[in-house]
Every structure is written in structure tokens, then in C-alpha cells.
Amino acid sequence: MSSVDFEIIRKKTFVYNLFGVNISHSKAPTLHNFIFEKLGLDGYHYQIMDSTDVDGFLKLLRMNDGASSEADLLFNGAVVTMPYKVKMTEHVDHVDEGAQAVGAINTIYVRFDESGKPLNIGTNTDTYGIRDAFLLNAPEFVEKCRNTNKVGLVYGGGGASRSAVFALYKFLGCEKVYVINRFAHEIDALITSMKENGFEGEIIPLLNPDQAKGIERPDLVVLTVPDFEPTSEEEILAKQTLDVVIKQEKSGAVLEMCYHPNEITRLYREFESHNWKVISGVEAMIYQGLVQQTLWSGYSIDEMPVKEVTKHVYATLHD
């Protein structure tokens, strides 16, 4: 890839779309438009594209056809969320190494190859959001994990769980990651997919309470399920398995990725009542968004008003 002239890019006008389904509640526009304003990026705007129109979104990715320099760009990036994180890996020009291992992208940004052709690059900033949520809110538990049993755990087997597994292994020192989920076949699919894409860590299904009682104690846990009371037989068994971890003798740090409609979820309260250090998913959302900003504008996170951004997001969380 050739170097980017961000001085030109920062003076242009770009619309960044969040493409997904049932995402009207997203706080991402609040986050990004506030950062754009603070950085003086007057031509930048972030908006929600709540739609099933994949072809319409793909037209945006083709807006740079024929461009040969930053001055020609009409498209500078976008964000994709469920249910398109996996599908869109097929429609960008390049998927970076981390996103390949996860098997999904959530962010698109533009770079030029050596011939001057603009390329749409797919990456996964969710992994960085998870990383920084732990590093900045529970560094003592990260250090403990890295230096002792090196074990993490993920609750859930959907799309977000892949990012969690990757972040625990790649960034936080968890050589072994246990996964609890209501359906074992979803864990198997996760393992198969990530291994095929080059993931080198150890992923182990945790299927019942008896098995959970015999494992090494995880210091870092990521919760990736919606805030609901388990009702089916499979959901109840998964929760009973998690209960063993919640009640373990020595607690650790847990990231509750769910923060809508309530930041303080059932699991948040339950872990907190057993003396775990609980981190809100709002933290991961903010930190992954800051990484997206670096890719689009070229500003480093050190150049961004991080504390002001964080305060603004929490103040407007329920608007």
C-alpha cells in the first residue's frame, strides 16, 4: 500500500454509513459525529443505513471507480454490522490478517495500491474495542491473566463471540479460551471457521456445570448475549454452566458487551454481586470507534479528545 495524504482527505466531504438491520438504537452516530466536530472535520458525517438493500450498499463501495488520488475519492469508508459482518468479507478488495482470523469485518477504509488504484480494506475494530476495554479498565486482571493461568472465557456463540475469542488470545494473553453457548454446534462452527482462517489459539467448548467445575479459573470473561432471562432447556443449561464461573472462589474482570436497552443488565448485576470487576460494553463501543477514526482521518488516538468523547457518549446514552 502507498502512503496516504490525509491533509487532502480531511478537507473533503464524506458520508460514513453504518449498514445493518434493526440498528436504529445505535449510539455510533453520536460517537462519530461528536469526534468529527471536535477534530474540525466539517465535511464528515456518520449516519445509519438500516436496510436489507445489500446492492445499494455495494454501490457505495464502487463510488471510487476511476479514482487515482485522494482528491478523486468520493468514498472513504463505512461500518457494517449484523447480519453483514461475514458477508461483506466477500465484497472488499482486501481483508487484513486480524479480520481474516475472526472471519468477519465491521469496518471498511480506503487505501491506494502501488499502481494508484483505490482499494476497500476490511478490518475488525471490535477486537481492539474489547482489548482496550480490559486494558484501560482492568489492567491488573490482564496482567494477572498473562502471568498466571492465561485462561479466558466467552459466553455466547454468535458473531461477537469470534471477536471476543480473538481479542482474548491475541491481545490479552489468553492461550486457552473456553466458550459457553446454548448450542454446541455453534461453538463447533466457530472453532472450525476460525481455525480455517488461521487462528492459532485453543478454543474449548464448555458444555455443562460439571465440566465447568473442573477447568482452570478464567480471569477474563466476555459476555456476548442479549439481556434476557433464559427459558429454553439449552439456555438454562448454558446459564447454569456460567453460574459455576460467576461463583468461582477468586473473581476476575468481565466485559458485558450488551448495553442496550439497559447498560446494567441481569448478568452485569450478577457478576458484580460476586465481586467481579464489571466493564460496560459502552467502553468497547467507544474504543473500537476511536480506532475507526484513525483509519478514516489519520489522526492518532492521542490526538483525539478521548475523555471528552467518553463523557459525551455516557451523557447521551439514553437520549
Phi, psi and chi 1 to 4 in degrees:
 res  aa     phi    psi   chi1   chi2   chi3   chi4
   1 MET       -  143.3  -56.5  -67.2  172.8      -
   2 SER   -86.5  163.2   60.6      -      -      -
   3 SER   -69.4  158.0   59.4      -      -      -
   4 VAL  -110.9  136.2  179.2      -      -      -
   5 ASP   -91.1   89.2 -169.8  -22.4      -      -
   6 PHE   -71.1  -20.4  -78.5  110.0      -      -
   7 GLU   -61.4  -36.4  -69.6  -59.0  -40.8      -
   8 ILE   -73.5  -45.4  -66.4  176.5      -      -
   9 ILE   -62.3  -37.0  -72.9  176.8      -      -
  10 ARG   -68.6  -19.4  -67.9  168.4 -171.8  162.1
  11 LYS   -92.8   -4.2  -64.6  174.2 -177.2  176.9
  12 LYS   -90.5  176.5  -67.5  179.9   64.5   63.5
  13 THR  -109.9  124.0  -63.0      -      -      -
  14 PHE  -137.1  144.6  -65.6  113.7      -      -
  15 VAL  -110.2  127.0  174.1      -      -      -
  16 TYR  -106.2  117.1  -61.1   86.2      -      -
  17 ASN   -98.2  136.8  -75.5  -79.8      -      -
  18 LEU   -95.5  110.4  168.6   61.3      -      -
  19 PHE  -103.1  121.9 -180.0   49.9      -      -
  20 GLY  -177.4 -169.9      -      -      -      -
  21 VAL  -123.4  137.4  175.3      -      -      -
  22 ASN    57.5   52.8  -63.0  -34.0      -      -
  23 ILE  -121.6   17.2   53.9  173.4      -      -
  24 SER   -61.6  -21.5   60.6      -      -      -
  25 HIS   -81.7   -7.0   64.4  -85.8      -      -
  26 SER   -57.0  138.8  173.7      -      -      -
  27 LYS   -93.2    3.4  -56.2  -53.9  -66.2 -175.6
  28 ALA   -59.8  -41.5      -      -      -      -
  29 PRO   -59.8  -39.2  -26.6   37.2      -      -
  30 THR   -59.6  -45.2  -60.4      -      -      -
  31 LEU   -62.8  -56.1  167.8   69.9      -      -
  32 HIS   -71.8  -41.4  -74.8  -69.1      -      -
  33 ASN   -67.6  -30.2  -71.6  -36.7      -      -
  34 PHE   -66.8  -43.4 -175.9   79.2      -      -
  35 ILE   -64.8  -43.8  -62.1  174.7      -      -
  36 PHE   -55.2  -45.1  -68.8  153.8      -      -
  37 GLU   -61.9  -46.3  177.9 -174.9   -9.0      -
  38 LYS   -67.5  -29.5  -67.9  -61.0  176.7  179.7
  39 LEU   -87.9   -2.3  -67.9  177.6      -      -
  40 GLY    74.9   23.8      -      -      -      -
  41 LEU   -89.9   74.9  -61.3  168.6      -      -
  42 ASP   -66.7  -23.0  -61.5  -26.9      -      -
  43 GLY   -91.7    2.5      -      -      -      -
  44 TYR   -98.2  138.7  -74.8   26.2      -      -
  45 HIS  -145.9  138.2 -179.5   69.7      -      -
  46 TYR  -114.1  132.9 -172.2  102.7      -      -
  47 GLN  -144.1  161.8   65.7 -173.7   23.8      -
  48 ILE   -88.7  134.4  -70.8  174.1      -      -
  49 MET  -118.2   80.5 -175.4  177.9  178.0      -
  50 ASP   -83.0   98.8 -166.6  -28.4      -      -
  51 SER  -160.9  157.9  174.5      -      -      -
  52 THR  -104.7    8.4   58.1      -      -      -
  53 ASP   -83.5   81.8 -175.9    8.0      -      -
  54 VAL   -62.8  -41.7  173.6      -      -      -
  55 ASP   -61.2  -38.1  -71.2  -21.7      -      -
  56 GLY   -63.6  -38.9      -      -      -      -
  57 PHE   -69.6  -39.1 -179.0   73.2      -      -
  58 LEU   -64.8  -27.7  -66.7 -179.8      -      -
  59 LYS   -61.6  -35.3  -72.4 -179.7 -179.2  177.9
  60 LEU   -63.0  -38.6  -59.5  177.3      -      -
  61 LEU   -67.9  -18.7  -56.6 -168.9      -      -
  62 ARG   -98.3    6.1  -64.7 -168.4  -70.1  -91.5
  63 MET   -65.4  -21.4  -71.9  175.6   64.4      -
  64 ASN   -92.5    6.4  -70.2  -28.5      -      -
  65 ASP   -55.9  125.2  -72.5   -4.2      -      -
  66 GLY    94.4  -11.2      -      -      -      -
  67 ALA   -71.5  146.7      -      -      -      -
  68 SER  -131.2   -0.3   58.9      -      -      -
  69 SER  -156.0  170.2   70.9      -      -      -
  70 GLU   -58.8  -35.1  -71.7   86.3  -10.2      -
  71 ALA   -63.9  -23.4      -      -      -      -
  72 ASP   -87.5  -11.2  -60.2  -31.7      -      -
  73 LEU   -66.2  135.6  -67.2 -179.9      -      -
  74 LEU  -111.8  -14.2  -61.3  175.1      -      -
  75 PHE  -134.0  131.5  171.5   81.6      -      -
  76 ASN  -125.0    1.2 -168.5   43.7      -      -
  77 GLY   150.1  172.7      -      -      -      -
  78 ALA  -164.7  174.5      -      -      -      -
  79 VAL  -128.0  138.6  178.0      -      -      -
  80 VAL  -121.0  141.6  -66.4      -      -      -
  81 THR  -132.1 -169.2 -171.7      -      -      -
  82 MET   -62.8  139.0  -61.0  -56.9  -68.4      -
  83 PRO  -102.0   31.1   36.6  -34.9      -      -
  84 TYR  -109.4    3.1  -57.3  119.9      -      -
  85 LYS   -63.3  -36.3  -71.0 -174.9  176.3 -175.9
  86 VAL   -81.6  -44.9  174.8      -      -      -
  87 LYS   -58.4  -39.0 -175.8  177.7 -177.6   65.1
  88 MET   -73.0  -11.3  -75.9  -58.3  145.6      -
  89 THR   -61.8  -24.3   60.5      -      -      -
  90 GLU   -82.0  -11.2  -55.6  169.2    4.3      -
  91 HIS  -116.3    4.0  -64.1  -73.1      -      -
  92 VAL  -102.2  165.6  -66.7      -      -      -
  93 ASP   -79.1  -26.9  -61.3  -58.7      -      -
  94 HIS  -153.9  139.5  176.0   73.2      -      -
  95 VAL  -114.0  125.8  176.8      -      -      -
  96 ASP   -72.0  170.2   70.8   15.5      -      -
  97 GLU   -59.8  -44.9 -176.9  178.7   -5.5      -
  98 GLY   -63.5  -44.4      -      -      -      -
  99 ALA   -66.4  -32.3      -      -      -      -
 100 GLN   -61.2  -44.6  -74.8  179.3    5.9      -
 101 ALA   -65.7  -37.2      -      -      -      -
 102 VAL   -70.0  -35.8  173.9      -      -      -
 103 GLY    86.9   16.9      -      -      -      -
 104 ALA  -157.5  151.3      -      -      -      -
 105 ILE  -118.0  156.6   65.6  171.7      -      -
 106 ASN  -130.0   -7.8   76.6  -39.8      -      -
 107 THR  -135.8  139.5  -56.2      -      -      -
 108 ILE  -122.2  134.3  -60.2  170.5      -      -
 109 TYR  -138.9  167.5   62.5  100.0      -      -
 110 VAL  -114.5  135.1  177.5      -      -      -
 111 ARG  -138.5  163.4  -65.2  -68.1 -176.1  -92.5
 112 PHE  -105.2  139.9  -72.0   85.1      -      -
 113 ASP   -81.4  179.9   66.2   13.9      -      -
 114 GLU   -65.4  -21.0  -64.5  -58.2  -32.8      -
 115 SER   -87.2   -3.5   70.5      -      -      -
 116 GLY    92.3   11.0      -      -      -      -
 117 LYS   -89.1  131.6  176.8 -176.1  176.2 -177.9
 118 PRO   -74.2  135.8   26.3  -32.4      -      -
 119 LEU  -119.8  141.0  -57.4  176.6      -      -
 120 ASN   -89.7  116.5  -67.4  -41.4      -      -
 121 ILE  -102.8  131.2  -47.8  -63.0      -      -
 122 GLY  -101.4  133.0      -      -      -      -
 123 THR  -138.5  177.7 -170.3      -      -      -
 124 ASN  -129.9   99.8 -166.0  -52.4      -      -
 125 THR   -84.0   -9.5   62.3      -      -      -
 126 ASP   -56.6  -36.7  -70.5  -25.7      -      -
 127 THR   -64.1  -37.2   59.0      -      -      -
 128 TYR   -72.7  -33.5  -62.8  100.5      -      -
 129 GLY   -62.9  -42.6      -      -      -      -
 130 ILE   -65.3  -44.8  -66.5  167.2      -      -
 131 ARG   -55.6  -52.7  176.5 -163.6   67.1 -176.1
 132 ASP   -72.5  -28.6  -68.2  -13.1      -      -
 133 ALA   -60.5  -41.0      -      -      -      -
 134 PHE   -73.9  -48.0  -81.9  112.3      -      -
 135 LEU   -62.1  -36.2  -72.4  175.3      -      -
 136 LEU   -91.9  -17.0  -63.4  174.1      -      -
 137 ASN  -112.7  -21.5  -69.0  -79.3      -      -
 138 ALA  -145.0   53.0      -      -      -      -
 139 PRO   -61.4  -30.9   22.9  -33.9      -      -
 140 GLU   -66.3  -34.3   68.2  -82.4   19.7      -
 141 PHE   -76.6  -32.6  -69.9  104.3      -      -
 142 VAL   -64.5  -45.1  173.9      -      -      -
 143 GLU   -61.9  -41.2 -169.6   67.3   18.6      -
 144 LYS   -63.4  -42.4 -175.1  179.0  178.5 -177.6
 145 CYS   -63.1  -44.5 -179.5      -      -      -
 146 ARG   -64.8  -30.4  -72.8  172.6  170.4  169.0
 147 ASN  -101.2   -6.5  -66.7  -32.1      -      -
 148 THR  -123.1 -106.1   55.7      -      -      -
 149 ASN   -82.7  -16.1   60.4    0.0      -      -
 150 LYS    56.4   44.8  -57.1 -179.6  180.0 -180.0
 151 VAL  -123.6  134.2  174.4      -      -      -
 152 GLY  -125.6  171.4      -      -      -      -
 153 LEU  -145.6  142.6 -177.6  139.7      -      -
 154 VAL  -123.2  133.5  174.7      -      -      -
 155 TYR  -106.7  110.9 -174.1   51.9      -      -
 156 GLY   121.6  154.1      -      -      -      -
 157 GLY  -128.8   16.1      -      -      -      -
 158 GLY   -83.2 -162.2      -      -      -      -
 159 GLY   -60.4  -41.1      -      -      -      -
 160 ALA   -66.5  -25.6      -      -      -      -
 161 SER   -65.5  -31.1   63.9      -      -      -
 162 ARG   -65.0  -44.4  -63.5  172.7 -177.6 -122.4
 163 SER   -62.4  -38.2  -60.9      -      -      -
 164 ALA   -65.6  -46.0      -      -      -      -
 165 VAL   -59.1  -46.3  168.5      -      -      -
 166 PHE   -61.9  -47.2 -179.2   87.3      -      -
 167 ALA   -63.3  -41.9      -      -      -      -
 168 LEU   -61.0  -40.8  -72.1  170.7      -      -
 169 TYR   -78.2  -51.6  169.3   72.8      -      -
 170 LYS   -73.8  -38.6 -176.0   70.0  173.6 -179.4
 171 PHE  -110.5  -22.8  -58.3  133.9      -      -
 172 LEU  -117.0    6.1  -60.6  169.3      -      -
 173 GLY    84.8   13.5      -      -      -      -
 174 CYS   -88.7  100.9  -61.8      -      -      -
 175 GLU   -71.7  -23.5  -64.5  178.4   -4.7      -
 176 LYS  -127.1  129.5 -176.4 -177.5  -62.9 -176.3
 177 VAL  -125.1  119.3  179.8      -      -      -
 178 TYR   -86.5  146.7  -70.7   98.0      -      -
 179 VAL  -128.5  125.7  179.2      -      -      -
 180 ILE  -107.6  131.5  -59.7  172.6      -      -
 181 ASN  -154.2  154.7 -172.8   54.5      -      -
 182 ARG   -66.3  -29.9   58.4 -177.3  174.3  173.4
 183 PHE  -118.3  121.1  -61.8  126.3      -      -
 184 ALA   -64.9  -32.8      -      -      -      -
 185 HIS   -66.4  -26.6   69.6   83.4      -      -
 186 GLU   -71.3  -34.4  -69.0 -178.3  -17.5      -
 187 ILE   -67.4  -42.2  -55.1  177.3      -      -
 188 ASP   -59.8  -41.5  -67.4  -21.4      -      -
 189 ALA   -65.7  -39.5      -      -      -      -
 190 LEU   -61.1  -47.6  178.8  152.3      -      -
 191 ILE   -61.6  -48.7  -65.8  171.6      -      -
 192 THR   -60.2  -47.3  -60.8      -      -      -
 193 SER   -63.4  -47.0  173.6      -      -      -
 194 MET   -67.8  -38.3  -66.8 -170.9   70.3      -
 195 LYS   -65.3  -41.1  -70.0  -67.3 -173.3 -178.7
 196 GLU   -63.3  -27.9  -72.3  177.3  -12.2      -
 197 ASN   -92.6    8.0  -71.1  -39.0      -      -
 198 GLY   102.6    5.7      -      -      -      -
 199 PHE   -67.8  132.9 -178.8   79.0      -      -
 200 GLU  -108.8   -5.4  -63.0  178.9  -13.3      -
 201 GLY   -78.5  174.2      -      -      -      -
 202 GLU   -99.0  121.0 -172.9  176.4    4.8      -
 203 ILE  -114.1  125.1  -51.8  171.5      -      -
 204 ILE  -125.6  123.7  -56.6  173.6      -      -
 205 PRO   -67.2  138.2  -17.5   30.3      -      -
 206 LEU  -117.0  105.7 -157.0   55.3      -      -
 207 LEU  -102.8  -16.0  -56.7  177.4      -      -
 208 ASN  -159.7  164.9   56.8   63.9      -      -
 209 PRO   -60.2  -37.7  -26.0   35.5      -      -
 210 ASP   -62.1  -42.0  -72.9  -21.6      -      -
 211 GLN   -64.5  -39.9 -174.7 -175.5    1.5      -
 212 ALA   -63.5  -32.1      -      -      -      -
 213 LYS   -68.6  -18.5  -68.1  173.6 -176.4  175.9
 214 GLY  -103.2    5.9      -      -      -      -
 215 ILE   -95.2  165.7   69.1  167.3      -      -
 216 GLU   -65.1  145.5  -49.7   94.0  -41.9      -
 217 ARG   -72.1  121.5  175.5  179.6   49.4   80.7
 218 PRO   -76.5  138.1   24.8  -31.4      -      -
 219 ASP   -91.6  -25.8  -71.7  -50.0      -      -
 220 LEU  -124.1  129.7  -55.2  177.7      -      -
 221 VAL  -130.8  139.1  173.8      -      -      -
 222 VAL  -121.3  127.3 -176.5      -      -      -
 223 LEU  -100.7  124.0  -49.9  174.4      -      -
 224 THR  -125.2   25.2   68.3      -      -      -
 225 VAL  -111.8  156.4  -59.3      -      -      -
 226 PRO   -64.6  164.8  -18.9   31.3      -      -
 227 ASP   -85.7   92.7 -176.7   19.9      -      -
 228 PHE  -146.2  157.1   66.9   91.3      -      -
 229 GLU   -81.5  126.3 -165.7   68.9   36.0      -
 230 PRO   -63.8  135.7   19.9  -29.8      -      -
 231 THR  -125.7  -38.5   55.3      -      -      -
 232 SER   -75.4  163.3   71.0      -      -      -
 233 GLU   -58.3  -40.7 -177.5  177.7  -23.6      -
 234 GLU   -68.7  -40.5  -66.3   86.3   -2.0      -
 235 GLU   -65.4  -40.6  -68.9  166.6   -6.2      -
 236 ILE   -65.3  -41.8  -68.8  170.8      -      -
 237 LEU   -63.4  -42.4  178.8   61.6      -      -
 238 ALA   -62.0  -42.4      -      -      -      -
 239 LYS   -66.8  -39.3  177.2   55.6  169.9   59.2
 240 GLN   -62.7  -35.5  -70.2  171.9  -19.8      -
 241 THR   -67.4  -42.6  -54.1      -      -      -
 242 LEU   -64.7  -34.6 -178.6   66.2      -      -
 243 ASP   -56.5  -34.7  -74.5  -19.0      -      -
 244 VAL   -61.2  -40.4  175.0      -      -      -
 245 VAL   -70.4  -44.7  176.4      -      -      -
 246 ILE   -55.8  -39.7  -65.2  174.6      -      -
 247 LYS   -94.2   12.2  -61.9  171.7 -176.4  176.9
 248 GLN   -60.5  155.8   67.1 -174.4   27.5      -
 249 GLU   -58.9  -43.5 -176.4  177.9  -10.4      -
 250 LYS  -116.8  122.9  -67.1 -176.1  179.1  179.6
 251 SER   -82.7  169.3   57.2      -      -      -
 252 GLY  -133.9 -141.5      -      -      -      -
 253 ALA  -117.3  139.5      -      -      -      -
 254 VAL  -130.8  134.6   55.9      -      -      -
 255 LEU  -103.8  116.6  173.3   60.5      -      -
 256 GLU   -93.7   99.6  168.4   56.3  -67.4      -
 257 MET   -67.0  -25.9  -67.0  -67.7  -74.5      -
 258 CYS   -79.1  125.8  179.0      -      -      -
 259 TYR  -137.1    7.5   60.1   87.1      -      -
 260 HIS  -128.0  133.9  177.2   81.3      -      -
 261 PRO   -82.5   -8.8   30.5  -35.6      -      -
 262 ASN  -123.1  128.4  -59.3  -54.4      -      -
 263 GLU   -67.2  -38.9 -178.3 -170.2   -5.0      -
 264 ILE   -93.9   97.6  -51.4  -58.7      -      -
 265 THR   -88.9  176.6   64.8      -      -      -
 266 ARG   -58.0  -47.8  -66.8  169.7  177.1   82.9
 267 LEU   -69.3  -34.8  -71.2  175.5      -      -
 268 TYR   -55.5  -50.8 -171.0  114.5      -      -
 269 ARG   -63.6  -40.9  -69.8 -168.0 -178.0   92.4
 270 GLU   -66.6  -45.7 -165.8  167.9  -10.1      -
 271 PHE   -63.0  -43.0  -89.1   90.9      -      -
 272 GLU   -61.3  -37.4 -165.9  170.8   52.5      -
 273 SER   -67.6  -17.3   70.8      -      -      -
 274 HIS  -106.7   24.7  -74.2   82.6      -      -
 275 ASN    68.9   24.5  -60.5  -45.0      -      -
 276 TRP   -79.8  150.3  -75.1   73.7      -      -
 277 LYS   -80.8  110.3  168.0   68.2  175.1  179.8
 278 VAL  -101.8  130.1 -175.3      -      -      -
 279 ILE  -112.7  129.6  -54.9  164.7      -      -
 280 SER   -70.5  143.4  168.4      -      -      -
 281 GLY   -63.6  -17.6      -      -      -      -
 282 VAL   -58.7  -35.9  176.6      -      -      -
 283 GLU   -61.3  -46.5  -61.8  -75.0  -53.1      -
 284 ALA   -64.5  -38.8      -      -      -      -
 285 MET   -61.2  -43.6 -176.2  -90.9  -73.2      -
 286 ILE   -64.9  -48.1  -67.8  170.4      -      -
 287 TYR   -69.0  -35.8  -62.7  132.3      -      -
 288 GLN   -69.0  -32.7   67.3   83.0   28.4      -
 289 GLY   -66.9  -36.0      -      -      -      -
 290 LEU   -63.2  -39.1  -67.8  170.7      -      -
 291 VAL   -64.4  -40.5  175.2      -      -      -
 292 GLN   -57.9  -41.3  -69.6  170.7  -27.5      -
 293 GLN   -61.1  -38.8  -71.6  -85.3  -21.4      -
 294 THR   -62.8  -35.5   67.5      -      -      -
 295 LEU   -72.7  -34.0  -62.6  171.0      -      -
 296 TRP   -85.8  -35.3  -63.5  -27.0      -      -
 297 SER  -110.8  -19.2   70.9      -      -      -
 298 GLY    83.9   -6.2      -      -      -      -
 299 TYR   -73.5  141.8  -73.3  111.6      -      -
 300 SER   -79.7  161.4   68.7      -      -      -
 301 ILE   -61.8  -32.5  -68.6  178.3      -      -
 302 ASP   -63.5  -22.9  -71.1  -20.3      -      -
 303 GLU   -88.7   -3.7  -65.4  175.7  -76.6      -
 304 MET   -98.7  148.5  -62.1  179.8 -165.3      -
 305 PRO   -79.6   72.0   31.2  -35.2      -      -
 306 VAL   -59.5  -46.1  177.0      -      -      -
 307 LYS   -64.3  -39.9  -70.6 -176.7  178.5  179.3
 308 GLU   -66.5  -40.0 -166.0  174.5   -6.8      -
 309 VAL   -62.5  -47.7  169.3      -      -      -
 310 THR   -60.1  -45.0  -58.4      -      -      -
 311 LYS   -61.0  -41.5 -177.7  178.4  179.0  179.9
 312 HIS   -65.4  -43.9  177.9   73.2      -      -
 313 VAL   -62.0  -47.3  170.7      -      -      -
 314 TYR   -64.9  -35.8  -84.3  103.5      -      -
 315 ALA   -68.7  -26.5      -      -      -      -
 316 THR  -108.2   11.6   58.6      -      -      -
 317 LEU   -58.3  -36.3 -166.6   59.3      -      -
 318 HIS  -108.7   16.6  -58.7  -66.4      -      -
 319 ASP   -71.5      -  -71.7   -4.1      -      -
